[in-house]
Each structure stands twice: as structure tokens, then as C-alpha cells.
């Protein structure tokens, strides 16, 4: 790091102090999870980022959730930014830093989620606004907005719309939705927390797949120490359609997480480095756990340590983690991604069965 100041020249017109402040604000927000071990200087240290881009040819890529993307796209219709809105502040800082440091934002899962909720036409309209916002030539405008030197931003006209079928259900989402339905079903049952979570793992191992992000999500939701408000919205609503919608939203959270992990796995040996971004505090807590190892390393806790935060009984935490790790060791990685024969009718039937359980639930009086 001592030689970086000699090697890195940002240029006389580069607003170093402002971008450094924006980066520190992003770190302080707790909204970023790197899919790699950051350097000692820090994840968003300007010299470190530029050094890695130039000398190691690393490509940093931000993967934002729908909340942040929606905030960015809404700015075109805002006359004055409400700076009390934390997701909006994070979104603005993210865009300003990304454009200033030549870091692309990859929002594909967010737009699939939006299309799944609102249809293709509205999704492509929103996507065109995102592309209008995501122009490197507007970096100084975003920096001024992030540093409160301006109250809004004049964006270019929307880009031409594309015609991909964004509303087509993703296979990964279908599978996460099935797991989300099972988690919800178990939550609505009575019984000890550990018994319900072990039922989830047994079902995933024997009848479905052991999907890591979904299993971690379930571990937080079904845990005795869970601060889980917002994970499954309206689950006990008298309107069972609202319960189903809340479970679908949770499945999209899982899909963002699983996409993050999948990209990290596929980038092994490449120059791509992924950073997950979310204003959702619970998702931000779950994401780093997905990257933990059985033992502590590189300053990170072990998977056992993380589970003990949710499962205060050390024996419970150990039983759960051991079961997950033993299954991963015993089955080839490619096999764990199969759902029975993988036939679509199997998927559709499992979704129908899961939704039936949720719709038939009745509150005990």
C-alpha cells in the first residue's frame, strides 16, 4: 500500500475527497457484502480499488436488490430528494461511487423480480430509466447529489426499450419459492424451533435440494433468537393471498442471495469480483453468512459462530451446521442442484402443494 500513491494518479479534476466520503458513507450503511476478501485498506478505499483495477485487471461488479434499483429509477420523477429516506441515500451513494470508480451495476435479478410482480411492459419501462441513469458521463451529477450539493438530477431521456421476457419465472426462483413455502408451512406449525428447522433440512436433503442461501434464510427465520420482522410479510394474515405474496417476496430475497453465491462460484479463476448491495438490514446480515467456512479464517467468524447468534444453545447450532456440512460432503455438488428428475411438472406440483398448505391455514381462536 505504501507504493500505491506513487502508482495511482486520479487526475487533477477527480473529486477525490468527495468520492472518498461517499465510499465511507456506503461502508457505514452496512449495505455492501463483498464476495471476496477485501484488502486491508478497506473494500472501497480509492487507491486500493484503482490499484486492483489497473495492476490486477479486476472487474468489480455491484449486484443491487430491487429496492435500490427502484429508488434509482424513481429519481427522474422527484423534484427534491428526501434525504431522510435511507434506501434512497444508499442508492444515490452507490450510483455515484460506481460511476466515479468505473464499477458496473448488474441489476438483472432486480428487473426479473419487478417483471414478475408488475409485468414485462412496466419492467422494461423501469429498465430504460435505469439505463438512462447509469451513464458514466453523469458521474459528477451523481456525486453532487450524494454530497447534497444538488437537490435532484436531470437525467437523459429513457433508453430504447428491449424486448426480453423478464417476467418468465427463473428456475432458481421457482426452487427458492418451493423452499420458502416449506419454511412458511413449518413456521405456522407448533413445536420446538430446532425440530422445525431439522424438518426443513431433512425435507431439503431427502425430497428436494440443499440450497445453501435458502437454508441459511430458513435458519434465521426459524431460530429462537431471530429478529425476522419483514422476512415473511403477512404470513398470518386472514387474507391468504397476502400471505402467498409475502412468501413470494421472501423467495426473491433468496434468489438475490443465491445469484450472488452462484456468480462468486462461477467467477473462480476469473477477474470478476462481486459486491451484493441492499438496504434491507436482514438481507445484509444473511449475505455474509453464506460465505463463511466451517472454521474462522481471514478475520471472519466460522459458520458455527454465526449460527450461535441465532441459535443460542451451542449444541443446537452445532447440530444444524454439522448436518449441513455432512450432507455437502456426501453428495456431489452437481447432484445437490437436482429436484427429483428436474421435470417441470414436479416443480409445478410442489408449488401447488405448498400453496395449498398456506391457503388452508386457519388461525387458532
Secondary structure, 3 states (H helix, E strand, C coil): CCCHHHHCCCCCCCCHHHHHHHHHHHHHHCCEEECCCCCCCCCCCHHHHHHHHHHCCCEEEEEECHHHHHHHHHHHHCCCCCCCCHHHHHHHHHHHHHHHCCCEECCHHHHHHHHHHHCHHHHHHHHHHHHHHCCHHHHHHHHHHHCCCCCCCCCCCCCCCCCCCCCCCCHHHHHHHHHHHHHHHHHCCCCCHHHHHHHHHHHHHHHCCCCHHHHHHHHHHCCCCCCCCCCCCCCCCCCHHHHHHHHHHHHHHHHHHHHHHHHHHHCCCCCEEEEEECCCHHHHHHHHHCCCCCCCECCECCHHHHHHHHCCCHHHHHHHHHHHHHHHHHCCCCHHHCCCCCCHHHHHHHHHHHHHHHHCCCCCC
